[in-house]
Amino acid sequence: MDLIEPEAADLVNKQSAWLDQYQPGLRVTEQGTVVTVGDGITWIKGLPSAAIEDILVFGDGSRAMVFDLNRDLVGAILLYETEALTAGTPVRLSKHAPSIPVGDTFIGRVVDPLGAPLDGSPAPVSVERSCLEKASPPIIARDFVHKPLYTGIKIIDTLIPIGRGQRQLLIGDEGLGRSSIAIDTVINQKDKNVVCIYVLIGQKRSTVVKTIETLRKQGAMDYTVCVVAEASALPGLQYIAPFAGCALAEYWMAQGRDTLVIYDDLSTHARTYRELSLLLRRPPGREAYPGDIFFVHSRLLERSTCLNAENGGGSMTALPIVETQQGEIASYIPTNLISITDGQIYLDANLFASGFRPAIDIAKSVSRIGGKAQHPSISSQAGRMKLDYLQFLELEAFSRFGQRLEASMEARIQRGRVLREILKQDRLSPLSSAFQLAWLIAFNEHLFDQAKPEDIKDFLARLQRGISETSLTLNSSPEQWLQAVRDWLGIKPEPEPQP
């Protein structure tokens, strides 16, 4: 007689004990029936106990989320659909709210909003799940935004600074570089202990692949998770995609880590929500959007914050992207998001056409709380420079009328043109915070005044070489920085006049 292994013997004993104690009885469960299905939604008869956002399980294996409750029917949005789903399919409640698995194993992966892998690798191992919908942290658990989040982009880090825990909107027409700014920001978080979550909503597959390949080529996937609901995905998946990315970020924020979430983009998300709402016969409002579209985006972005030390000290920074039509910043969805966020970075088509990249319009861009997180050395230097630039924009507009200007005004305009050349920056070339301070000091101390706009690239390259070899930090004294910048540019201080 063969010997039974101990594990098998334990299993047999457990099954035997369960059979000895088993007593047959009635089990009452609710079951509904699919009435119609199509366009990513389904109507179901029955299920009187269904509640909004309950997960439904269909007899063919499909899954959906309750989205609308009527007197006789339950409306649901499909999250997973098989070809066998038809009218008459039985439906039951799962008794679960929508959630996503979370954990460090998701870093470096590409997943859908349900946590399923899209990169061809096995599913990430996880023992914990996080609900897609959560209440935002209470005021008592929050802290002031006090740490900077550097994007590596000169014009943002100096003039429109972002702090960790801030919500900063990227707004502009299609094709002006909104996603490029977001990608550069993710790339610049290398070695800064920031976990990044890039959410792609309703994008073409070619755009999704290009974005992921760019992040992988730059080494950013080592600390990034990509949540993808491409244009061919079910509308229900596109709707829950930003909430899935937010839930992943909240997991690391609760552990005391800093996170960055990119929502690319919330205009597509709003259109998807409008589509689902109209199919489910909800009454349309302004521009046919349902009346609660503001609440949908506000409850998503309100979860981004900076927690105080008693709650771990983690943070979630949000960079939502929104599209405008022909620069119309006052349309419905952009104005909604502007009122929810802590500032906006506005990209202008005229600046883009003139060759100014990134095409950020400083006059229409603002960061309401980022200045509090900016390093004092950069803040003091940037304040002086911003005033010079805004005055230059006014003078340049005036000079277009052909009026002759005084020599001092001409010098100001020339100085502004030099500054505009300094602020230009190529894609995928993030710069360190030390470099930002170096060029600010050089400009404010008039070390570029004799330079021509075409020579600026060479001057900045000298500063970049000097920064790579120096031991100076942002906390070093202004005198040390000024001396170092003079040496890097090869400019000797003017001799003091003799008495």
Residue pairs with C-beta under 8 A, 6 or more apart in sequence:
4 12
29 92
30 46
30 47
30 48
30 49
30 92
30 93
31 46
31 47
31 90
31 91
31 92
32 44
32 45
32 46
32 47
32 50
32 56
32 74
32 90
32 91
32 92
33 44
33 45
33 46
33 88
33 89
33 90
33 91
34 42
34 43
34 44
34 58
34 85
34 86
34 87
34 88
34 89
34 90
34 91
35 42
35 43
35 44
35 45
35 73
35 87
36 42
36 43
36 87
37 43
37 78
37 85
37 86
37 87
37 89
39 235
39 279
40 77
40 78
40 81
40 234
40 235
40 236
40 276
40 279
41 67
41 75
41 76
41 77
41 78
41 235
41 236
41 276
41 279
41 280
42 64
42 75
42 76
42 78
42 85
43 73
43 74
43 75
43 76
44 50
44 56
44 73
44 74
44 75
44 76
44 91
45 72
45 73
45 74
46 74
46 91
47 56
47 74
47 91
47 92
47 93
49 93
50 56
50 66
50 69
50 74
50 93
51 66
51 69
52 66
52 67
52 69
53 65
53 66
53 67
53 97
53 98
53 133
54 65
54 66
54 93
54 94
54 95
54 96
54 97
55 63
55 64
55 65
55 66
55 79
55 93
55 94
55 96
55 97
55 98
56 63
56 64
56 65
56 66
56 76
56 91
56 92
56 93
56 94
57 63
57 91
57 92
57 93
57 94
58 64
58 85
58 89
58 90
58 91
59 89
59 90
59 91
60 82
60 84
60 85
60 89
61 80
61 82
61 84
62 78
62 80
62 81
62 82
62 85
62 89
63 78
63 79
63 80
64 76
64 77
64 78
64 79
64 236
65 76
65 77
65 79
65 98
65 236
65 240
66 74
66 75
66 76
67 75
67 76
67 77
67 276
67 280
68 74
68 75
68 76
68 280
68 281
68 282
69 75
75 280
75 281
77 234
77 235
77 236
77 239
77 276
77 280
78 85
78 234
78 236
79 98
79 113
79 114
79 234
79 236
79 237
79 240
80 114
80 234
81 234
97 131
97 132
97 133
98 131
98 132
98 133
98 240
98 243
99 129
99 130
99 131
99 132
99 247
100 113
100 114
100 115
100 129
100 130
100 132
100 244
100 247
100 248
101 115
101 124
101 126
101 128
101 129
101 130
102 126
102 128
102 129
102 130
102 247
102 248
102 251
103 124
103 125
103 126
103 127
103 128
103 251
105 124
105 125
105 126
106 115
106 124
106 126
106 225
106 248
107 195
107 222
107 223
107 224
107 225
108 221
108 222
108 223
108 224
108 225
109 117
109 119
109 121
109 124
109 225
109 226
110 117
110 118
110 119
110 212
110 225
110 226
110 228
111 117
111 118
111 119
111 124
111 225
111 226
111 227
111 228
112 118
112 227
112 228
112 229
112 233
112 237
113 227
113 229
113 237
113 240
113 241
113 243
113 244
114 237
114 244
115 123
115 124
115 126
115 244
116 123
117 123
117 124
118 228
128 251
130 247
130 248
130 250
130 251
131 247
132 240
132 243
132 244
132 246
132 247
133 243
133 299
134 247
134 250
134 303
136 299
136 302
136 303
136 305
137 303
137 305
137 307
137 311
141 307
141 308
141 310
141 311
142 305
142 306
142 307
142 308
143 165
143 306
143 307
143 308
143 309
143 313
144 306
144 372
145 163
145 164
145 165
145 166
145 306
145 369
145 370
145 372
145 373
146 163
146 306
146 372
146 373
147 163
147 164
147 165
147 258
147 306
147 315
147 373
148 157
148 161
148 162
148 163
148 164
148 370
148 373
148 374
148 375
148 433
149 162
149 163
149 164
149 166
149 185
149 189
149 194
149 258
149 260
149 317
149 373
150 157
150 188
150 192
150 432
150 433
151 157
151 162
151 181
151 184
151 185
151 188
151 430
152 184
152 185
152 187
152 188
152 429
152 430
152 431
152 432
153 181
153 184
153 185
153 358
153 425
153 430
153 431
154 422
154 423
154 425
154 431
154 436
154 439
155 358
155 360
155 362
155 423
155 425
156 162
156 181
156 345
156 360
157 378
157 431
157 433
157 436
158 378
158 381
158 382
158 385
158 386
158 436
158 440
159 362
159 365
159 382
159 385
159 386
159 389
160 168
160 343
160 345
160 360
160 362
160 365
160 366
160 367
160 370
161 367
161 370
161 371
161 373
161 374
161 378
161 379
161 382
162 168
162 317
162 319
162 367
162 370
162 373
163 306
163 317
163 369
163 370
163 372
163 373
163 374
164 194
164 258
164 306
164 315
164 317
164 373
165 304
165 305
165 306
165 307
165 315
165 316
165 317
166 304
166 317
166 318
166 342
166 343
166 367
166 369
166 370
166 373
167 301
167 304
167 317
167 318
167 320
167 340
167 341
167 342
168 317
168 318
168 319
168 341
168 342
168 343
168 344
168 345
168 367
168 370
169 319
169 320
169 321
169 322
169 337
169 338
169 341
169 343
169 344
169 345
170 178
170 181
170 182
170 319
170 320
170 321
170 322
170 344
170 345
170 347
171 178
171 321
171 322
171 323
171 324
171 329
171 334
171 337
171 338
171 344
171 345
171 346
171 347
172 178
172 323
172 324
172 327
172 346
172 347
172 348
172 349
172 359
173 323
173 324
173 325
173 326
173 327
173 347
173 349
174 323
176 347
176 348
176 349
176 352
176 359
177 347
177 352
177 357
177 358
177 359
177 427
178 264
178 265
178 321
178 323
178 347
179 211
179 264
179 265
179 321
180 358
180 427
181 345
181 358
182 198
182 262
182 264
182 319
182 321
183 211
183 214
183 215
183 427
183 428
184 427
184 428
184 429
184 430
185 260
185 262
185 319
185 430
186 196
186 198
186 215
186 220
186 224
186 260
186 262
187 215
187 218
187 219
187 220
187 428
187 430
188 430
189 196
189 220
189 223
189 260
190 219
190 220
190 222
190 223
193 257
193 258
194 223
194 257
194 258
194 259
194 260
195 223
195 224
195 225
195 249
195 252
195 257
195 258
195 259
195 260
196 220
196 223
196 224
196 225
196 259
196 260
196 261
196 262
197 224
197 225
197 226
197 227
197 245
197 248
197 249
197 259
197 260
197 261
197 262
198 211
198 215
198 224
198 225
198 226
198 227
198 245
198 262
198 264
199 226
199 227
199 241
199 242
199 244
199 245
199 261
199 262
199 263
199 264
200 207
200 208
200 211
200 226
200 227
200 228
200 229
200 230
200 241
200 264
201 229
201 238
201 241
201 242
201 263
201 264
201 265
201 266
201 268
201 269
201 272
202 229
202 230
202 231
202 233
202 238
202 268
202 269
202 271
202 272
203 211
203 228
203 230
203 231
203 264
203 268
204 230
204 231
205 230
205 231
205 232
208 228
208 230
211 226
211 264
212 221
212 226
214 428
215 221
215 224
215 226
218 428
225 245
225 248
227 241
227 244
227 245
227 248
228 241
229 237
229 238
229 240
229 241
235 272
235 275
235 276
236 276
238 268
238 269
238 272
239 269
239 272
239 273
239 276
241 269
242 263
242 266
242 269
242 300
243 300
245 261
245 263
246 261
246 300
246 303
246 304
246 316
249 259
249 260
249 261
249 316
250 303
250 316
252 259
252 314
253 259
253 307
253 312
253 314
253 315
253 316
254 312
254 314
255 312
255 314
256 307
256 312
256 313
256 314
257 314
258 314
258 315
258 317
259 314
259 315
259 316
259 317
260 316
260 317
260 319
261 304
261 316
261 317
261 318
261 319
262 319
262 321
263 269
263 300
263 318
263 319
263 320
263 321
264 321
265 320
265 321
265 322
265 323
266 297
266 320
266 321
266 322
266 333
266 337
267 321
267 322
267 323
267 333
268 323
269 297
270 289
270 293
270 297
270 333
273 289
273 290
273 293
273 296
274 284
274 288
274 289
274 290
274 293
277 284
277 289
277 290
278 284
278 288
282 290
283 290
283 291
284 290
285 291
285 293
286 332
287 331
287 332
289 332
289 333
293 333
293 336
294 336
294 340
297 320
297 336
297 337
297 340
298 340
301 318
301 320
301 337
301 340
301 341
302 340
303 316
304 316
304 317
304 318
305 315
305 316
306 314
306 315
307 313
307 314
307 315
318 341
320 337
320 341
322 333
322 334
322 337
324 331
324 334
325 331
326 349
327 348
327 349
328 334
329 335
329 338
329 346
329 364
338 344
342 367
342 368
342 369
342 370
343 365
343 366
343 367
343 368
343 369
343 370
344 364
344 365
344 366
345 360
345 365
346 360
346 361
346 364
346 365
347 358
347 359
347 360
347 361
348 359
348 360
348 361
348 364
349 359
351 359
351 360
351 361
352 359
355 424
356 420
356 423
356 424
357 424
357 425
357 426
357 427
358 425
362 386
362 389
362 390
362 393
363 390
363 393
371 379
374 382
375 433
375 437
375 474
377 437
377 474
377 475
377 478
377 481
378 433
378 436
378 437
378 440
378 474
381 437
381 440
381 441
381 444
382 440
384 444
385 419
385 440
385 443
385 444
388 412
388 415
388 416
388 419
389 416
389 419
389 420
391 412
391 416
392 412
392 413
392 415
392 416
392 417
392 419
392 420
393 416
395 405
395 409
395 412
395 413
395 416
396 413
396 416
399 405
399 409
399 413
405 413
411 449
414 449
415 448
415 449
417 453
418 443
418 448
418 449
418 451
418 453
418 456
419 443
420 453
421 453
421 454
421 456
421 457
422 439
422 443
422 448
422 456
422 460
425 431
431 464
432 467
433 474
434 467
434 470
434 472
434 473
434 474
435 463
435 464
435 467
437 474
437 481
438 463
438 466
438 467
438 481
438 484
438 485
438 488
439 460
439 463
441 478
441 481
441 482
441 485
442 448
442 459
442 463
442 485
442 489
445 482
445 485
447 485
447 486
447 489
447 491
448 456
448 459
451 459
459 489
462 488
462 489
462 490
463 485
463 488
463 489
465 488
466 484
466 485
466 487
466 488
470 484
472 480
472 481
472 484
486 492
486 493
